[in-house]
Amino acid sequence: MPYKKSHQKIAMGLLSFMPTEKDLKRLRQTMDLYEESSNWKLYVWEEIDIVGVIGVSIENGDAYLQHISVNPSHRKEGIGKKMLEQLKLMLPCDLKPTVSTKTFMLACEEEES
């Protein structure tokens, strides 16, 4: 489901597990991008509770996976892969990794092969 301002605390908590988002100032800047830029979209994954977030930026007709994070107590359940698959279905263009998401995307693609 699309991110809403009411999801801010849980989204920030989940994003803070990303290595690039450990610094609080950096994390707040990232949240500002998702909340204020029409080219940055954040989605939350809800089962009983929100257990994951996935974020993408769209630039010049290309989509870039900026962030993907799953609550540590729900890892190894395939949630990250499910979020990635759903995001790909929603996008009007191909999804490309960034430096920080490349390893995860490659691992998901290897599982599919």
C-alpha positions in Angstrom: 0.0 0.0 0.0 1.2 3.5 -0.6 3.0 5.3 2.3 0.9 7.7 4.3 2.2 10.3 6.8 0.6 8.2 9.6 3.2 5.5 8.7 6.1 7.8 9.3 7.5 6.3 12.5 7.3 2.7 11.4 8.7 3.6 7.9 11.6 5.5 9.5 12.3 2.5 11.8 12.3 0.1 8.9 14.4 2.3 6.7 17.0 2.8 9.5 18.0 -0.9 8.9 19.4 0.2 5.5 23.2 0.8 5.8 22.8 4.2 4.1 20.1 5.4 6.5 21.8 4.8 9.9 22.4 8.6 10.5 19.2 10.3 11.7 19.8 13.5 9.7 20.2 11.4 6.5 17.1 9.4 7.4 15.0 12.5 7.8 16.3 13.8 4.4 15.2 10.5 2.8 11.8 10.8 4.4 11.5 14.3 3.1 12.2 13.1 -0.4 9.5 10.5 -0.2 7.0 12.9 1.3 7.7 15.9 -0.9 8.9 14.7 -4.3 6.5 13.4 -6.8 9.3 11.3 -8.3 9.9 9.3 -5.1 7.4 6.7 -4.0 7.4 4.7 -0.8 5.2 1.7 -0.1 4.6 -0.3 3.0 4.0 -4.0 3.2 1.4 -5.0 5.7 0.6 -8.4 6.9 -1.0 -8.2 10.4 1.3 -5.2 11.0 3.5 -3.2 8.7 6.6 -5.4 8.3 8.4 -3.9 5.3 9.0 -0.8 3.2 10.1 -0.4 -0.4 11.0 2.8 -2.1 11.6 3.8 -5.7 12.5 6.9 -7.6 11.5 7.6 -11.2 14.0 9.6 -13.3 13.9 10.1 -17.0 11.6 7.2 -17.6 13.6 4.8 -15.5 12.7 3.4 -12.0 15.4 2.9 -9.4 15.0 0.8 -6.3 16.2 3.1 -3.6 15.2 1.2 -0.5 13.9 -2.1 0.6 13.7 -3.2 4.2 11.9 -5.9 6.2 11.5 -6.1 9.9 14.3 -8.4 11.2 11.8 -10.7 12.9 10.1 -11.3 9.5 13.2 -11.8 7.4 13.8 -15.1 5.5 10.1 -15.3 4.8 10.2 -14.1 1.2 8.6 -10.7 2.1 11.3 -8.7 0.4 10.9 -10.7 -2.8 7.1 -10.3 -2.7 7.5 -6.6 -2.3 9.9 -6.4 -5.2 7.5 -8.5 -7.4 4.5 -6.3 -6.5 6.5 -3.1 -7.2 7.5 -4.3 -10.6 3.9 -5.0 -11.5 2.9 -1.4 -10.5 5.6 0.4 -12.4 5.2 1.6 -16.0 8.9 0.9 -16.7 11.7 -1.5 -15.8 13.1 -1.4 -12.3 16.8 -0.9 -11.9 18.9 -1.3 -8.7 21.0 1.4 -7.1 24.4 0.6 -5.5 22.7 -0.1 -2.2 20.0 -2.4 -3.6 21.9 -4.2 -6.3 22.9 -7.2 -4.2 19.3 -7.8 -3.1 17.9 -7.5 -6.6 20.5 -9.9 -8.0 19.8 -12.4 -5.3 16.1 -12.3 -6.1 16.7 -12.8 -9.8 19.0 -15.8 -9.1 16.2 -17.4 -7.1 13.9 -17.0 -10.1 16.3 -18.8 -12.5 
